[in-house]
């Protein structure tokens, strides 16, 4: 495993909305570079950038038309190189997004693959032999001279790249290890070499569990995802021989597949993981992109949830992946309802206290550290309801919330004037300052990093768990409910607490409270 990863504090940046450096109303690379001081002060030591490559933006940049060009809205390749250099000088790693499941239908590879005459790119995408063929209702037909339909991944403008099938059953379906697919894999490797040579510290891979077709992303059985495992071990195995200390992150939401079988460094537990929704999501009637029935979440004020299912799930994962890789429960992402939506500031801080102290790679979505709420009244770039989590970062209480000097912004800014970096830096008990304190403590004590041991003592209200490295043991109490609960404990030192009273060995946790103590 990569040595620096266990101590990583990641921060995800959606480039369109972080900071407008050139004054055109759109966030850009020079704007991200300008804000390096803020991120260093926050305490993060790694950032992940959503795609910045040339794109028609039919799906927010996840429809790439040229992997070797930076989209003009973000700047130039020189701007990206400058960003990486500046962030490295400030001790911050830079992870880029790689979208290899599909391209834009404007990519030259795809355009050339549409030709009736066979050429180098004919097998780069999945084409059926005839317009009468079918495959899971995802073949787009009748748009090009080439007979047959092409397989799409998400939108029709995102043709699926061809990494083969687990069990081909039609002439146009190639097996995943077919030699005809090797040229495309070499293209991918060359793209990544280009950015790694520039200084990138690794990649996050979009839709990592959907490369080889005919395999279920959630099948982590012994015989499940054999094709995807073959593909990723071929790709990552090659890169690891050529580049040291680079990190490869999976968007799979199944560490038993991504970490154990495929060799990724870590995987996310996000909106596709029912136990994570059970833990923190309680946005009633807004869960349009997760398609699960919401019950009583643990981080709800009613105190009717449970952390037990999540804890059991995580402990089972670590029994399998320890020593091979990690998991991460991010505060949010560009695809999720904002974690602060419909929650009080104190409840948001309680969630941060858990996510930054339990055993996982710490990951903060931009703006969550000040409690930006979801905007349900905006949709752009194919985002639908997801667009509401991509609104501009709120730096000040002034024009466009300090995001841009332009008369208008690409996405609308939110109106809550108490939710800005400017406001919260002045309040010692703000979400932002609480997050900074939590990060500082996490970095100070190695028992809190992703390698520290973990033991849960209680999973109700409060949840109680200990982290230890054999030298120092820190116990954490979490109470997101509106009930006051009491516990007794002999301890050496109080590290941080909220809405908690301590008298001798008696700990009284008020509503939406937490406490961290050395025992």
Buried (B, 14 or more C-beta within 10 A) or exposed (E): BBEEBBBBBBBBBBBBBBBBBBEBBBBBBBBBBBBBEBBBEBBBBBBBBBBBBBBBBBBBBBBBBBBEBBBEBBBBBEBBBBBBBBBEEEEBBBBBBBBBBBBBBBBEBBBBBBEEEEEEBBBBBBBBEEEEBEBEEBBBBEEBEBBBBBBBBBBEBBBBBBBBBBEBEEEBBBBBBBEEBEEBBEBBBEBBBEBBEBBBBBBBBBBBBBBBBBBBBBBBEEEBBBBBBBBBBBBBEBBBEEBEEBBBBBBBBBBBBBBBBBBBBBBBBBBBBBBBBBBBBBBEEBBEBBEEEBEEBBBBBEBEBBBBBBBEBBEEBBEEBEEBBBBBBBBBBBBBBBBBBBBBBBBBBBBBBBBBBBBBBBBBBBBBBBBBBBBBEBBBBBBEBBBBBBBBBBBBBEEBBBBBEBEEBBBBBBEBEEBBBBBBBEEEEBBBBBBBBBBBBBBEBBBBBBBBBBEBEBBBBBBBBBBBBEEBBBBBBBBBBBBBBEBEBEBEEEBBBBBBBBEEEEBBBBBBBBBBBBE
